[in-house]
Amino acid sequence: MKGNGHRIRVFAILQLMNILYSLDSVLLKVVSVRWEADGLFAFRTLLCLLTAVILLAVYAVLWQKILSQVDLTVAYMCKGMIVFWGMVWASLFFDERISPFNILGTMVIFGGVYLVTANE
């Protein structure tokens, strides 16, 4: 069995991956706004789109690497944390309101992730 240090490191890497993946959604929302305002072939639109594709490529490589370190079930459970990061970015970048139900739902997800990963 691997030690706590290894588990914490893997969980931190999974969270960084979730941040990358959730930021990709933000970039794609920016791409859609830029596309509407400037057109598909405008420099800013293409730059945001290219950045989003690069983030997805980095995420895909990291996902393959992390699967050699952690069980697939645990990795997929940790993907549930993307909901939390999506709320953070929606609030910060798009001034969306976070309701008490959003917070409650996120806490349920945190609880599920903890229950699944606590024994790994």
Backbone as CSV, one residue per row, in Angstrom:
resi,resn,N_x,N_y,N_z,CA_x,CA_y,CA_z,C_x,C_y,C_z
1,MET,0.843,-1.185,0.000,0.000,0.000,0.000,0.887,1.246,0.000
2,LYS,0.495,2.241,-0.731,1.283,3.457,-0.832,0.949,4.399,0.305
3,GLY,1.932,5.247,0.671,1.782,6.118,1.825,0.893,7.324,1.581
4,ASN,0.646,8.057,2.677,-0.188,9.261,2.611,0.407,10.317,1.693
5,GLY,1.735,10.443,1.702,2.373,11.441,0.845,2.064,11.214,-0.615
6,HIS,2.095,9.966,-1.026,1.786,9.623,-2.413,0.323,9.932,-2.736
7,ARG,-0.568,9.572,-1.816,-2.003,9.832,-2.042,-2.286,11.323,-2.147
8,ILE,-1.655,12.114,-1.270,-1.865,13.567,-1.314,-1.332,14.132,-2.617
9,ARG,-0.170,13.652,-3.047,0.422,14.125,-4.303,-0.497,13.796,-5.488
10,VAL,-1.005,12.582,-5.535,-1.894,12.171,-6.629,-3.181,12.993,-6.596
11,PHE,-3.751,13.202,-5.407,-4.971,13.998,-5.299,-4.716,15.442,-5.756
12,ALA,-3.567,16.003,-5.384,-3.228,17.373,-5.812,-3.089,17.441,-7.327
13,ILE,-2.460,16.435,-7.916,-2.327,16.404,-9.381,-3.700,16.296,-10.033
14,LEU,-4.562,15.455,-9.482,-5.927,15.340,-10.017,-6.662,16.672,-9.943
15,GLN,-6.477,17.403,-8.863,-7.145,18.700,-8.736,-6.582,19.716,-9.730
16,LEU,-5.275,19.708,-9.935,-4.692,20.599,-10.951,-5.227,20.252,-12.338
17,MET,-5.389,18.967,-12.583,-5.979,18.547,-13.854,-7.420,19.022,-13.972
18,ASN,-8.171,18.942,-12.890,-9.560,19.419,-12.896,-9.615,20.919,-13.151
19,ILE,-8.670,21.654,-12.573,-8.607,23.097,-12.815,-8.360,23.365,-14.293
20,LEU,-7.403,22.644,-14.883,-7.131,22.809,-16.318,-8.380,22.524,-17.149
21,TYR,-9.036,21.417,-16.830,-10.217,21.017,-17.592,-11.349,22.040,-17.452
22,SER,-11.544,22.542,-16.243,-12.615,23.511,-16.033,-12.273,24.865,-16.668
23,LEU,-10.995,25.225,-16.679,-10.596,26.465,-17.346,-10.805,26.366,-18.854
24,ASP,-10.731,25.155,-19.378,-10.995,24.973,-20.797,-12.428,25.376,-21.130
25,SER,-13.359,25.070,-20.244,-14.755,25.478,-20.458,-14.884,27.000,-20.472
26,VAL,-14.131,27.656,-19.610,-14.132,29.122,-19.592,-13.607,29.658,-20.917
27,LEU,-12.496,29.085,-21.368,-11.931,29.530,-22.649,-12.901,29.302,-23.801
28,LEU,-13.587,28.192,-23.786,-14.537,27.932,-24.871,-15.726,28.891,-24.824
29,LYS,-16.109,29.327,-23.642,-17.164,30.342,-23.538,-16.655,31.673,-24.098
30,VAL,-15.397,31.997,-23.810,-14.784,33.214,-24.362,-14.703,33.102,-25.882
31,VAL,-14.354,31.930,-26.384,-14.296,31.716,-27.835,-15.660,31.991,-28.462
32,SER,-16.713,31.511,-27.830,-18.042,31.724,-28.414,-18.408,33.202,-28.430
33,VAL,-18.028,33.925,-27.390,-18.298,35.368,-27.347,-17.456,36.089,-28.398
34,ARG,-16.172,35.733,-28.499,-15.275,36.360,-29.482,-15.742,36.033,-30.901
35,TRP,-16.184,34.800,-31.115,-16.653,34.392,-32.428,-17.840,35.245,-32.843
36,GLU,-18.764,35.450,-31.904,-19.944,36.274,-32.185,-19.554,37.729,-32.471
37,ALA,-18.591,38.244,-31.701,-18.218,39.654,-31.830,-17.275,39.908,-33.006
38,ASP,-16.263,39.049,-33.168,-15.197,39.333,-34.131,-15.160,38.396,-35.331
39,GLY,-15.861,37.272,-35.243,-15.797,36.270,-36.302,-14.821,35.156,-35.950
40,LEU,-14.960,34.045,-36.644,-14.159,32.863,-36.343,-12.674,33.081,-36.592
41,PHE,-12.319,33.797,-37.635,-10.918,33.901,-38.021,-10.218,35.133,-37.467
42,ALA,-10.826,35.784,-36.495,-10.164,36.904,-35.824,-9.043,36.353,-34.946
43,PHE,-7.996,37.131,-34.791,-6.819,36.678,-34.040,-7.182,36.248,-32.622
44,ARG,-7.954,37.067,-31.901,-8.306,36.728,-30.508,-9.141,35.464,-30.422
45,THR,-10.046,35.283,-31.369,-10.862,34.074,-31.380,-9.986,32.843,-31.580
46,LEU,-9.117,32.903,-32.577,-8.249,31.766,-32.861,-7.257,31.511,-31.731
47,LEU,-6.761,32.567,-31.099,-5.824,32.397,-29.986,-6.495,31.696,-28.808
48,CYS,-7.703,32.119,-28.482,-8.446,31.465,-27.389,-8.760,30.019,-27.738
49,LEU,-9.139,29.771,-28.983,-9.451,28.413,-29.413,-8.205,27.525,-29.370
50,LEU,-7.086,28.044,-29.837,-5.832,27.288,-29.796,-5.417,26.993,-28.357
51,THR,-5.564,27.970,-27.484,-5.238,27.769,-26.073,-6.127,26.688,-25.464
52,ALA,-7.407,26.692,-25.801,-8.333,25.678,-25.287,-7.938,24.286,-25.772
53,VAL,-7.555,24.166,-27.026,-7.144,22.872,-27.576,-5.853,22.395,-26.902
54,ILE,-4.916,23.309,-26.677,-3.664,22.943,-26.004,-3.945,22.483,-24.575
55,LEU,-4.839,23.192,-23.867,-5.198,22.766,-22.509,-5.800,21.361,-22.504
56,LEU,-6.657,21.085,-23.475,-7.248,19.742,-23.562,-6.190,18.685,-23.869
57,ALA,-5.225,19.031,-24.699,-4.154,18.080,-25.018,-3.302,17.799,-23.784
58,VAL,-2.952,18.833,-23.039,-2.183,18.654,-21.805,-2.983,17.815,-20.821
59,TYR,-4.267,18.112,-20.696,-5.132,17.347,-19.800,-5.155,15.869,-20.202
60,ALA,-5.285,15.588,-21.503,-5.356,14.201,-21.971,-4.077,13.436,-21.639
61,VAL,-2.932,14.073,-21.819,-1.658,13.423,-21.502,-1.563,13.174,-20.001
62,LEU,-1.910,14.185,-19.199,-1.860,14.020,-17.745,-2.833,12.948,-17.273
63,TRP,-4.000,12.870,-17.892,-4.998,11.860,-17.516,-4.430,10.461,-17.728
64,GLN,-3.770,10.257,-18.858,-3.176,8.949,-19.126,-2.075,8.621,-18.116
65,LYS,-1.281,9.613,-17.759,-0.209,9.408,-16.781,-0.775,9.090,-15.403
66,ILE,-1.803,9.807,-14.989,-2.325,9.638,-13.629,-3.017,8.287,-13.477
67,LEU,-3.548,7.752,-14.571,-4.222,6.455,-14.479,-3.257,5.317,-14.139
68,SER,-1.978,5.553,-14.343,-0.995,4.544,-13.920,-0.706,4.648,-12.423
69,GLN,-1.161,5.726,-11.792,-0.899,5.962,-10.379,-2.105,5.697,-9.482
70,VAL,-3.293,5.720,-10.055,-4.504,5.643,-9.243,-5.550,4.793,-9.972
71,ASP,-6.414,4.182,-9.216,-7.496,3.374,-9.768,-8.454,4.260,-10.569
72,LEU,-8.971,3.715,-11.647,-9.874,4.466,-12.521,-11.094,4.987,-11.770
73,THR,-11.621,4.202,-10.854,-12.786,4.618,-10.068,-12.487,5.886,-9.277
74,VAL,-11.337,5.928,-8.648,-10.944,7.100,-7.856,-10.747,8.304,-8.771
75,ALA,-10.093,8.090,-9.902,-9.854,9.195,-10.835,-11.172,9.793,-11.313
76,TYR,-12.134,8.940,-11.647,-13.430,9.447,-12.099,-14.192,10.146,-10.974
77,MET,-14.097,9.646,-9.773,-14.756,10.319,-8.644,-14.196,11.716,-8.455
78,CYS,-12.889,11.848,-8.598,-12.272,13.166,-8.417,-12.674,14.140,-9.526
79,LYS,-13.105,13.606,-10.678,-13.594,14.492,-11.740,-14.852,15.230,-11.304
80,GLY,-15.538,14.693,-10.289,-16.711,15.381,-9.757,-16.369,16.748,-9.187
81,MET,-15.112,16.948,-8.845,-14.678,18.240,-8.303,-14.718,19.347,-9.361
82,ILE,-14.851,18.972,-10.614,-14.947,19.967,-11.684,-16.164,20.860,-11.459
83,VAL,-17.197,20.316,-10.841,-18.388,21.115,-10.527,-17.999,22.294,-9.632
84,PHE,-17.182,22.022,-8.623,-16.720,23.087,-7.727,-15.934,24.138,-8.504
85,TRP,-14.970,23.692,-9.310,-14.158,24.655,-10.057,-15.003,25.431,-11.058
86,GLY,-15.990,24.779,-11.650,-16.882,25.497,-12.559,-17.648,26.600,-11.854
87,MET,-18.082,26.332,-10.610,-18.764,27.383,-9.830,-17.818,28.530,-9.521
88,VAL,-16.600,28.209,-9.167,-15.610,29.254,-8.862,-15.402,30.138,-10.078
89,TRP,-15.158,29.528,-11.240,-14.905,30.323,-12.444,-16.150,31.101,-12.874
90,ALA,-17.327,30.508,-12.755,-18.560,31.216,-13.126,-18.737,32.458,-12.273
91,SER,-18.427,32.339,-10.995,-18.543,33.474,-10.091,-17.483,34.538,-10.384
92,LEU,-16.243,34.094,-10.560,-15.143,35.041,-10.764,-15.169,35.724,-12.128
93,PHE,-15.370,34.940,-13.187,-15.234,35.482,-14.534,-16.529,35.993,-15.139
94,PHE,-17.664,35.427,-14.708,-18.930,35.763,-15.357,-19.957,36.343,-14.399
95,ASP,-19.538,36.656,-13.179,-20.397,37.272,-12.158,-21.705,36.505,-11.932
96,GLU,-21.643,35.189,-12.015,-22.828,34.380,-11.758,-22.998,34.192,-10.257
97,ARG,-24.228,34.079,-9.838,-24.565,33.944,-8.423,-24.486,32.475,-8.012
98,ILE,-23.897,32.222,-6.852,-23.837,30.864,-6.301,-24.911,30.756,-5.233
99,SER,-25.832,29.829,-5.441,-26.955,29.680,-4.514,-26.583,28.719,-3.385
100,PRO,-27.354,28.741,-2.301,-27.129,27.761,-1.229,-27.251,26.320,-1.728
101,PHE,-28.122,26.071,-2.698,-28.248,24.727,-3.252,-26.987,24.324,-4.022
102,ASN,-26.350,25.290,-4.707,-25.078,25.004,-5.367,-24.028,24.574,-4.343
103,ILE,-23.981,25.295,-3.241,-23.014,24.978,-2.186,-23.324,23.619,-1.571
104,LEU,-24.598,23.352,-1.306,-24.998,22.066,-0.744,-24.639,20.917,-1.692
105,GLY,-24.920,21.082,-2.958,-24.586,20.056,-3.945,-23.089,19.804,-4.024
106,THR,-22.306,20.876,-3.952,-20.850,20.738,-3.971,-20.357,20.019,-2.726
107,MET,-20.973,20.299,-1.585,-20.579,19.607,-0.359,-20.885,18.114,-0.456
108,VAL,-21.994,17.758,-1.081,-22.322,16.343,-1.288,-21.256,15.685,-2.169
109,ILE,-20.842,16.380,-3.216,-19.791,15.860,-4.094,-18.487,15.694,-3.314
110,PHE,-18.118,16.714,-2.515,-16.906,16.610,-1.687,-16.987,15.389,-0.774
111,GLY,-18.151,15.176,-0.162,-18.335,14.027,0.717,-18.156,12.714,-0.033
112,GLY,-18.711,12.626,-1.220,-18.561,11.423,-2.032,-17.126,11.169,-2.433
113,VAL,-16.431,12.232,-2.833,-15.025,12.089,-3.203,-14.215,11.629,-1.996
114,TYR,-14.501,12.199,-0.851,-13.781,11.799,0.369,-14.035,10.327,0.703
115,LEU,-15.305,9.913,0.647,-15.635,8.520,0.979,-14.949,7.526,0.035
116,VAL,-14.875,7.870,-1.240,-14.256,6.955,-2.206,-12.735,6.945,-2.061
117,THR,-12.146,8.101,-1.828,-10.675,8.189,-1.819,-10.071,7.941,-0.447
118,ALA,-10.857,7.934,0.624,-10.307,7.791,1.976,-9.609,6.459,2.184
119,ASN,-10.090,5.402,1.563,-9.511,4.082,1.766,-8.511,3.691,0.700
120,GLU,-8.262,4.538,-0.254,-7.311,4.214,-1.345,-5.898,4.479,-0.900
